[in-house]
Amino acid sequence: MIGRLVGTLGAKSPPQVVVMVHGVGYEVDVPMSTFCNLPRSGEAVELFTHLVVREDAHLLYGFLTEGERSAFRQLLKVSGVGPKVALAVLSGLSVEDLARAVADGDAARMTRVPGIGKKTAERLVLELRDKLDATLPAAAKAAPASVDVVNALLALGYNDREASAATRGLAPDLPLADAIRQALKALAKP
């Protein structure tokens, strides 16, 4: 199993990158969350990897953090979820957002990811409920998960990332109306 690649970024073409390691170019599929945070071609890069061996191919998937790789591996254990769907989920949701959606039973949030239907989203919530908690950093576990506030912000036209960022730091015992006001204030700050 190839667990990590350390080398030079040879080429970038979403969703694939080429990592040059001692004269060998490894083609690695990465989620967009990783792709957007990669350095420019020719610079040093380190990726945590997961190798999938099939009858017709050996496919390498790469991630900037161990948390992303761990979430990817948990997604692969869900029936009906293959590597492409798992990459799509991690491209559409951060590991923290995925864990929050699973913990809150928010399957609707996952259906916004291309390729994830209602049944798959419900299966993800059901099968990942107790498994993703270990992949979350301690700060994300302590953060309040307020689906109602996020849904209110989404209804007002904010995107997932803005809504999730605005709910971080809200007190867990805050009434819904006050939580929405504070989130809106956070979004209004430049």
C-alpha positions in Angstrom: 0.0 0.0 0.0 1.3 3.5 -0.8 0.5 5.6 2.2 2.2 8.9 1.4 3.9 10.7 -1.5 6.5 13.3 -0.9 7.9 14.9 -4.1 7.4 17.7 -6.6 4.0 18.7 -8.1 4.5 17.9 -11.8 1.1 18.8 -13.2 -2.4 19.8 -12.2 -5.5 19.0 -14.1 -8.7 18.7 -12.0 -9.3 16.3 -10.4 -5.9 14.7 -11.1 -2.4 15.8 -10.2 1.0 14.2 -11.0 3.5 14.0 -8.2 7.1 13.4 -9.2 9.0 11.2 -6.7 12.6 10.3 -7.7 11.9 10.4 -11.4 8.5 8.5 -11.2 5.3 10.4 -11.9 2.4 9.2 -9.8 -1.1 10.1 -11.1 -3.2 10.9 -8.1 -6.9 11.8 -8.0 -7.7 14.4 -5.4 -10.8 16.1 -4.0 -11.3 19.8 -4.9 -10.6 20.7 -1.3 -7.1 19.4 -1.7 -6.7 20.6 -5.3 -7.4 24.2 -4.4 -4.8 24.2 -1.6 -2.0 22.6 -3.6 1.2 24.6 -4.4 2.1 25.6 -8.0 3.6 23.1 -10.4 7.3 22.5 -9.7 7.0 23.1 -5.9 7.3 20.5 -3.1 4.1 18.6 -2.1 3.2 15.9 0.4 0.0 13.9 0.0 -1.5 11.2 2.2 -2.7 8.5 -0.2 -5.1 5.6 -0.5 -4.5 2.9 -3.2 -7.5 1.1 -4.7 -6.5 -2.0 -6.6 -9.0 -3.2 -9.2 -8.8 -6.0 -11.8 -8.1 -3.4 -14.5 -6.3 -0.6 -12.7 -4.4 0.6 -9.6 -5.9 3.9 -8.6 -4.2 6.4 -6.3 -6.2 9.0 -4.3 -4.4 11.8 -2.4 -5.3 14.2 0.4 -3.5 17.1 2.1 -4.6 15.9 5.6 -5.0 12.6 7.4 -8.5 13.7 8.4 -9.5 13.8 4.7 -8.0 10.4 4.0 -9.7 8.9 7.0 -13.1 10.4 6.0 -12.5 9.0 2.4 -11.9 5.6 3.8 -15.0 5.7 6.0 -17.0 6.8 2.9 -15.7 3.8 0.9 -17.2 1.5 3.6 -20.7 2.7 2.9 -22.5 0.4 0.5 -23.0 1.9 -2.9 -20.2 4.5 -2.4 -17.1 4.1 -4.5 -14.0 6.3 -4.8 -15.6 8.7 -7.3 -18.6 9.4 -5.1 -16.4 9.7 -2.0 -14.2 12.2 -3.8 -17.4 14.1 -4.8 -18.5 14.3 -1.2 -15.1 15.5 0.0 -15.1 18.1 -2.9 -18.5 19.4 -1.9 -18.1 19.3 1.9 -15.2 19.7 4.3 -14.6 16.9 6.7 -16.0 19.0 9.5 -19.1 19.9 7.5 -19.6 16.2 6.6 -19.3 15.1 10.2 -21.7 17.8 11.3 -24.2 16.9 8.7 -24.0 13.2 9.7 -24.2 14.0 13.4 -27.2 16.2 12.9 -28.9 13.7 10.5 -28.9 16.4 7.8 -29.2 14.3 4.7 -30.6 17.2 2.7 -27.3 19.0 3.0 -25.5 16.1 1.4 -27.9 16.0 -1.5 -26.4 19.3 -2.7 -23.3 17.4 -3.6 -23.4 16.4 -7.3 -23.9 12.7 -7.6 -25.5 12.2 -4.2 -29.2 11.5 -4.2 -31.6 11.3 -1.3 -31.2 7.6 -0.7 -27.4 7.7 -0.8 -27.4 10.7 1.5 -29.7 8.9 4.0 -27.5 5.8 3.8 -24.4 8.0 4.5 -26.0 9.6 7.5 -27.1 6.2 8.8 -23.9 4.3 8.3 -21.4 7.0 9.2 -23.2 8.2 12.4 -20.6 6.8 14.9 -17.7 6.5 12.5 -16.8 10.1 11.5 -16.4 11.4 15.1 -12.9 10.1 15.3 -11.8 12.0 12.2 -12.8 15.4 13.6 -10.3 17.6 15.2 -11.2 18.5 18.8 -12.1 22.1 17.9 -14.7 20.9 15.4 -16.2 18.5 17.9 -16.7 21.3 20.4 -18.2 23.6 17.8 -22.0 23.9 18.1 -23.9 22.3 15.2 -27.0 24.3 14.4 -28.7 22.9 11.4 -31.6 25.4 11.7 -29.3 28.4 11.6 -27.4 27.0 8.6 -30.7 26.2 6.8 -31.9 29.8 7.5 -28.8 31.3 6.0 -29.0 29.0 3.0 -32.6 30.1 2.5 -31.4 33.7 2.6 -29.0 33.0 -0.3 -25.7 32.3 1.4 -23.6 29.3 0.3 -22.7 26.3 2.4 -19.2 27.5 3.3 -20.5 31.0 4.4 -23.3 29.5 6.4 -21.1 27.0 8.2 -18.4 29.6 8.9 -21.0 32.0 10.4 -22.3 29.3 12.8 -18.9 28.6 14.2 -18.5 30.1 17.7 -22.2 30.4 18.4 -23.2 29.4 22.0 -25.0 26.1 22.0 -27.7 27.3 24.3 -28.6 30.4 22.2 -32.2 30.7 21.1 -32.7 30.2 17.4 -33.6 33.9 16.6 -30.6 35.2 18.5 -28.3 32.6 16.8 -29.5 33.7 13.4 -28.9 37.4 14.2 -25.4 36.7 15.4 -24.6 34.6 12.3 -25.9 37.4 10.1 -23.7 39.9 12.0 -20.7 37.7 11.5 -21.5 37.5 7.7 -21.8 41.3 7.6 -18.3 41.9 8.9 -15.8 42.6 6.2 
